[in-house]
Amino acid sequence: MNQLINGMPVWAITLATLWTIPWKGVALWKAAQKKDKYWFVALLLLNTVGILEILYIFVFSKMVWKKK
């Protein structure tokens, strides 16, 4: 019998978790190295199944923010 957690099959939750953890780890590492405190907290607290993490790694971490 297919086990369900909140209406989702266990295999789908496992697959989403295995997809998210490496992306989150790399994104958090980059944010920490760049001392992006706000990004670090956002990446740590928000769970977007890797979408925000991928965007941070390939787009936002490469942007240069000008300070006044």
Contacts in CASP RR format, 6 or more apart in sequence:
PFRMAT RR
TARGET T0000
AUTHOR 0000-0000-0000
METHOD contacts of the structure
MODEL  1
MNQLINGMPVWAITLATLWTIPWKGVALWKAAQKKDKYWFVALLLLNTVG
ILEILYIFVFSKMVWKKK
2 9 0 8 1.000
2 10 0 8 1.000
3 9 0 8 1.000
3 10 0 8 1.000
4 10 0 8 1.000
5 13 0 8 1.000
16 49 0 8 1.000
19 49 0 8 1.000
19 50 0 8 1.000
20 47 0 8 1.000
20 49 0 8 1.000
20 50 0 8 1.000
20 53 0 8 1.000
23 50 0 8 1.000
23 53 0 8 1.000
23 54 0 8 1.000
23 57 0 8 1.000
24 43 0 8 1.000
24 50 0 8 1.000
24 53 0 8 1.000
25 53 0 8 1.000
26 53 0 8 1.000
26 57 0 8 1.000
27 43 0 8 1.000
27 52 0 8 1.000
27 53 0 8 1.000
27 54 0 8 1.000
27 56 0 8 1.000
27 57 0 8 1.000
27 61 0 8 1.000
28 40 0 8 1.000
28 43 0 8 1.000
28 44 0 8 1.000
30 56 0 8 1.000
30 57 0 8 1.000
30 61 0 8 1.000
31 39 0 8 1.000
31 40 0 8 1.000
31 43 0 8 1.000
31 56 0 8 1.000
31 61 0 8 1.000
32 40 0 8 1.000
34 61 0 8 1.000
36 61 0 8 1.000
39 56 0 8 1.000
39 60 0 8 1.000
39 61 0 8 1.000
42 52 0 8 1.000
43 52 0 8 1.000
43 53 0 8 1.000
43 56 0 8 1.000
46 52 0 8 1.000
END
